[in-house]
Amino acid sequence: QVQLVESGGGLVQAGGSLRLSCATSGVTFNAFRMAWFRQNPGKEREFVAVILRNGVVTYYGDSVKGRFTISRYTANNTLYLQMNSLKPEDTALYYCAASQAELVDIRSPTFYNYWGQGTQVTVSR
């Protein structure tokens, strides 16, 4: 059974940094594509970053490119999102997601079937 548990969110000032963690169980990283999404109330879930099964190839949303880094650590089955130079517009509930689907839009939340409960990130001005 796949379980994803996010942590590391909180309140930070603009320009600061946070590192989100997603502890996984039931996931073998070389069999799952892992991603981060974020969402604010009344808005669609937004793609943030993805790391492919090979653990090497990553993609980022345009709004976070150059500031956020996705990584995974196989030894402790944990996915990370390092967030630097945070902006107020980064404020959202951040979700970890996993998928084994092939030949799909990897930036669409539709094709992820495992989700965590989310961790809130709030960036103040």
N, C-alpha and C positions, 0 to 999 in steps of 0.2 A: 504494500500500500504506500503510495506516494504522499509524503507530507512536507510542506514548506512552511517555515516559521521565520518571519522577518523580525529584525531588531535594529537598533541604532538610530532611529529617528529622534527628533527633538527640535528645540528652538535654538536658532543660531542667527547671528547678525549677518547682514549682507557682506559678502567678501570672505566669509568664513568657510569652514570645511566640515563635512560629516562623512562617516563611512557606514554604509548600511550593510547588514549581513543577512543572509538567508540560509538558515540551517536546513538541510535536507535529509530525508530518510526515504528509502525505497527508490532512490535515484542513482543511477550509474552515469556519471557525467559524459562518458564517451557514447552513451546511447540517447542522451537527451540534449536538446537545444534549450538553453537557459536565458531568460530575459528579465528585464525590469520594465515596468510600466508605471505610470502615475495617473492620478485622477483627482479632480476637484468636483465638488457637488454640482450637479446639473450639467456637467461636461462629459464628453466622451473620454474613455481611457486612452492615454497617449503613450506611444512607444518612446522609451528612453534609450535602451541599449540591449544588445543581444550578443551572446557568445555561442559559437557553433560547437558541434560535438567534438571537433578536433581540438578544441581548447585554444586555438590560435587566432582564428578569424573572428573579428568583432565588427559590429556596426552600431552607429549612434544616431539618435535623432538630431536634426539640425540645431535645435535650441540648446543642446548640451555638448555638442561636439567640441573637443578641445578642453573641456572643463571636467567631464566625468570619465571614469574608467571602470569598465566591468572586468572582473576576474573571477577565477574559481580556484579553490584549493582542495585537491582530491583527498588529501590525507585526513581532512576533517569534514569532507562532504559539504562544504560551505561555499556559497556564491557571495560575491561582494560587489558593492558599488561605491567607489571613492568619488566624492563630490567636492570639488574645489570651486573657489570663486562664486559662491552661491549668490543667487539673486532672489529678490522677493517673488518673482514669477516662477521660481522653482518650488514654491510652496504647494504641497499636494500630499495625498496619501500614496505611498509608494508600495507597489506590489512586485513580488517575485513570481515568476511563472515558468513552467516547464512544458515541453512538447516533444513528441517523437514524430510528428507529422512531417512528411516529405513533400517537396514540390509545392510549397504553399508560400503565401506572403508572410515572411518571418517578422514583419513589422505590425501585423494585424493581431489584435488580441483574440480574434475569432478562432485562431488556430492553436491556441494554448489551452490545454484541458486540465492543467493542474495549477492552482493558485494558492498563495498564502493569504493571510488575513489582512495584511497591510501594516505599514508603519508610517506615522505622520511626520512629515518634515515641514517646519514653519520657519521661513526666513524673514526676519524683520528688517526694516529700512534703517 
